[in-house]
Amino acid sequence: MIEIHLFEQLAAFADCGTLSAAAEQLHISQPALSRSMQRLEEELGVSLFERQKSRLTLNETGELAVRYARNLLLQEQSMIQQLRDFDRKRRTICVGSCAPVLIPDFVTLLSRLYKGMTISTELTGDPRLPEYVREGRYQMAILHEKPEGEDLYSVPMESERLYVTLPPVHPLADADGLYLEDLDGQTFLLYSQIGFWDELCRRKMPSARFLLQQDMDVLGELVANSAFPAFTTDYVMQHTGAVPDRIVIPILDAEASVTYHCTCLQSEKARFRQVFEHILTARSR
């Protein structure tokens, strides 16, 4: 069996052109590299080099060997990466979520049910989230609508509805409900990590301006001390309380009211059976 490092050294020689330069790149001595090349020739049973006084060059067989060596090294790296990815997936549950509100409780649930597993989450407003589940990028996903396709399994989770919060003196503060287009053209305070809600607001209000904030505490202070409109949801208000000194008005667009779905591949349904049972039990209470 030929050791892989001999092919690495052959490729390094081809890249560098001389034994001395290749040895320096490989952090070994030139005599050691020379012996390795002789050993490789013996292992292969062919001559790879033209040897002239003070000069070593590849012959045609050697050039062919270099091409095979490079392909072999690429396959080795690919194998290592795929094995590491496979092992990581065995020990990690990767979750993609379209919105932030359910992530903390969902991570707590997974950590309790799958002790010893690493739980990785990613918030994304990308509409291709179901495709990422199919591709294996995520083992589970939280979607804002039921996914299409018999290859995906899902159960409904919590529901969430969008509200706008306005100062009492705002011209629209007396409205019982508003469509997003009614708010187009205004300047909003907006949290930067809201997943699919961001795309919805920008699509429905193309002329609006958004002052993005990455810190929720800072956003809360700005909302409390400014006249800019902002958004909240019924789910957020249930967990954090009403927004003080603000008029809270429901958004009437159909897309502003969603039911989240916990989703995985049908082939992974048995693996995550405990998760789905917990969600369905919680919804039936």
C-alpha positions in Angstrom: 0.0 0.0 0.0 1.5 3.3 -1.1 1.4 6.0 1.6 -0.6 9.1 0.7 2.1 11.5 1.8 4.3 10.3 -1.1 1.7 11.5 -3.6 1.5 14.8 -1.7 5.2 15.2 -2.1 5.1 14.3 -5.8 2.4 17.0 -6.3 4.5 19.5 -4.4 7.5 18.8 -6.6 5.4 19.3 -9.7 4.1 22.6 -8.3 7.5 23.9 -7.2 9.7 22.6 -10.0 12.7 21.7 -7.9 13.5 19.4 -5.0 14.8 22.3 -2.9 11.7 24.5 -3.3 9.4 21.5 -2.7 11.3 20.4 0.4 11.0 24.0 1.8 7.3 24.0 1.1 6.9 20.6 2.8 9.1 21.6 5.7 11.4 18.6 5.2 15.0 18.2 4.1 15.9 17.9 0.4 17.6 14.5 0.9 14.5 13.2 2.7 12.3 14.3 -0.2 14.8 12.7 -2.7 14.5 9.4 -0.8 10.7 9.7 -0.8 10.6 10.1 -4.6 12.9 7.1 -5.1 10.7 5.1 -2.8 7.6 6.1 -4.8 9.2 4.9 -8.0 10.0 1.6 -6.3 6.4 1.2 -5.0 5.0 2.0 -8.5 7.6 0.0 -10.3 8.2 2.7 -12.9 10.5 5.6 -13.4 9.0 9.1 -12.9 11.9 11.4 -13.4 14.6 12.3 -15.9 17.8 12.6 -13.8 20.5 15.0 -15.1 23.5 16.4 -13.3 22.1 18.7 -10.6 18.6 18.6 -12.1 15.5 16.4 -11.7 12.5 16.7 -14.0 9.4 14.7 -14.5 9.2 12.4 -17.5 5.9 11.6 -19.3 5.1 8.8 -16.8 5.8 11.2 -14.0 3.5 13.9 -15.4 0.7 11.3 -15.7 1.4 10.2 -12.1 1.1 13.8 -10.9 -2.4 14.0 -12.5 -3.5 10.9 -10.8 -1.9 12.0 -7.5 -3.8 15.3 -7.6 -7.1 13.6 -8.3 -6.3 11.1 -5.5 -5.6 14.0 -3.1 -8.8 15.8 -4.0 -10.8 12.6 -3.4 -9.0 12.2 0.0 -10.1 15.7 1.0 -13.6 15.1 -0.3 -13.8 11.9 1.7 -12.6 13.5 4.9 -15.0 16.4 4.5 -18.0 14.2 3.8 -17.1 11.9 6.8 -16.8 14.9 9.1 -20.1 16.3 7.8 -21.8 12.9 8.3 -20.4 12.6 11.8 -21.4 16.2 12.7 -25.0 15.5 11.5 -25.2 12.4 13.6 -24.3 14.5 16.7 -26.0 17.7 15.7 -29.6 18.7 15.0 -29.6 21.7 12.6 -32.8 23.8 12.7 -33.7 26.5 10.3 -36.4 28.9 11.3 -38.3 31.5 9.4 -39.0 33.6 12.5 -37.3 34.2 15.8 -40.1 33.9 18.4 -40.2 30.0 18.7 -36.5 29.4 18.6 -35.6 29.6 22.3 -38.4 27.2 23.5 -37.8 24.9 20.6 -34.1 24.6 21.4 -35.0 23.9 25.1 -37.3 21.2 24.0 -34.7 19.5 21.7 -32.0 19.8 24.3 -34.3 18.0 26.8 -35.4 15.3 24.4 -32.0 14.6 22.8 -29.5 14.8 25.5 -25.9 14.9 24.4 -26.8 16.3 20.9 -25.7 19.7 19.8 -28.6 21.9 18.7 -27.7 24.4 15.9 -30.2 27.0 14.8 -30.3 29.5 12.0 -32.8 32.3 11.4 -33.5 32.9 7.8 -36.2 34.6 5.7 -35.2 32.6 2.7 -38.3 31.1 1.0 -36.2 28.1 0.0 -36.2 26.8 3.5 -38.2 23.7 2.6 -35.6 22.9 -0.1 -32.8 23.2 2.4 -34.6 20.5 4.5 -34.7 18.3 1.5 -31.0 18.9 0.8 -30.0 18.0 4.3 -28.8 21.5 5.3 -31.4 21.4 8.1 -32.8 18.3 9.8 -35.8 20.3 11.1 -37.4 23.6 10.1 -39.9 26.1 11.5 -42.0 27.4 8.5 -44.7 30.0 8.5 -47.0 27.9 6.3 -47.6 24.2 5.7 -45.0 22.9 3.2 -45.9 21.3 -0.1 -44.7 17.9 -1.1 -45.3 14.4 0.2 -41.6 14.0 1.1 -42.0 16.5 4.0 -43.8 15.9 7.3 -45.1 18.8 9.4 -47.4 19.6 12.3 -48.8 23.0 13.2 -47.2 24.9 16.1 -48.0 28.3 17.5 -49.8 31.1 15.5 -48.6 34.7 15.3 -50.2 37.9 14.0 -48.5 41.2 13.1 -49.5 44.5 14.8 -48.3 48.0 14.3 -47.6 50.2 17.3 -48.3 53.9 17.0 -48.0 56.9 19.3 -51.4 58.2 20.4 -51.0 61.4 18.3 -50.3 59.5 15.0 -52.9 60.3 12.3 -53.8 56.6 12.0 -53.9 55.8 15.7 -57.8 55.7 15.7 -58.0 52.9 13.1 -59.4 49.5 14.2 -57.1 47.8 11.7 -54.7 48.7 9.0 -53.3 47.1 5.8 -49.6 47.4 5.3 -50.2 49.5 2.2 -51.9 52.1 4.5 -48.5 52.6 6.2 -46.4 52.7 3.1 -44.1 55.8 2.8 -43.5 56.1 6.6 -40.3 55.5 8.6 -40.3 52.6 10.9 -38.2 51.3 13.8 -37.5 47.6 13.0 -35.6 44.8 14.6 -33.1 43.4 12.2 -33.6 39.7 13.1 -37.3 39.0 12.2 -36.9 36.4 9.4 -39.7 36.3 6.8 -41.5 39.3 8.4 -38.8 41.6 7.0 -39.5 40.5 3.4 -43.2 40.9 3.9 -42.9 44.5 5.2 -40.6 45.5 2.4 -42.7 43.9 -0.3 -45.9 45.5 1.0 -44.4 48.9 1.8 -41.9 49.6 -1.0 -41.7 53.3 -0.2 -41.2 52.9 3.5 -37.9 53.5 5.3 -36.7 51.2 8.0 -34.3 52.1 10.9 -32.9 48.7 11.7 -31.8 47.9 15.3 -29.9 44.8 16.3 -30.4 45.1 20.0 -33.9 44.5 21.3 -33.4 46.6 24.5 -32.2 49.5 22.4 -35.2 49.1 20.1 -37.5 49.1 23.1 -36.0 52.4 24.3 -36.3 54.0 20.9 -39.9 52.9 20.6 -40.7 54.3 24.0 -39.1 57.7 23.3 -39.8 58.4 19.7 -42.8 59.0 17.4 -41.8 56.4 14.8 -44.1 53.5 14.1 -42.9 50.0 15.0 -44.1 46.4 14.8 -44.9 43.8 17.3 -47.0 40.6 17.3 -49.6 39.0 19.6 -47.1 36.2 20.5 -44.5 38.8 21.6 -47.1 40.8 23.7 -48.3 37.6 25.3 -44.8 36.8 26.5 -43.4 40.3 27.2 -46.5 42.4 28.0 -48.2 45.3 26.2 -46.3 48.1 24.6 -46.5 51.1 27.0 -47.8 54.5 25.7 -48.6 53.1 22.3 -51.7 52.3 20.3 -51.5 48.7 19.1 -53.4 48.1 15.8 -53.8 44.7 14.0 -52.5 44.4 10.5 -55.3 43.1 8.3 -53.3 41.6 5.4 -53.9 37.8 5.2 -50.1 37.2 5.1 -49.8 39.0 8.5 -51.4 36.1 10.3 -49.5 32.9 10.2 -49.4 29.4 11.7 -46.0 28.0 12.1 -45.3 24.4 11.1 -42.5 22.1 12.5 -41.2 20.3 9.5 -38.8 17.4 8.7 -38.3 14.8 6.0 -40.8 12.0 6.0 -37.9 9.7 6.3 -36.9 11.4 9.6 -40.3 11.4 11.1 -39.6 8.5 13.4 -36.4 10.1 14.6 -38.2 13.2 15.8 -41.4 11.5 16.9 -41.0 12.8 20.5 -40.9 16.4 19.2 -44.1 16.1 17.2 -45.9 14.4 20.0 -44.9 17.2 22.4 -46.1 19.8 20.0 -49.4 18.1 19.3 -50.0 17.5 23.0 -49.3 21.2 23.8 -51.7 22.4 21.1 -54.5 20.2 22.4 -54.4 21.7 25.9 
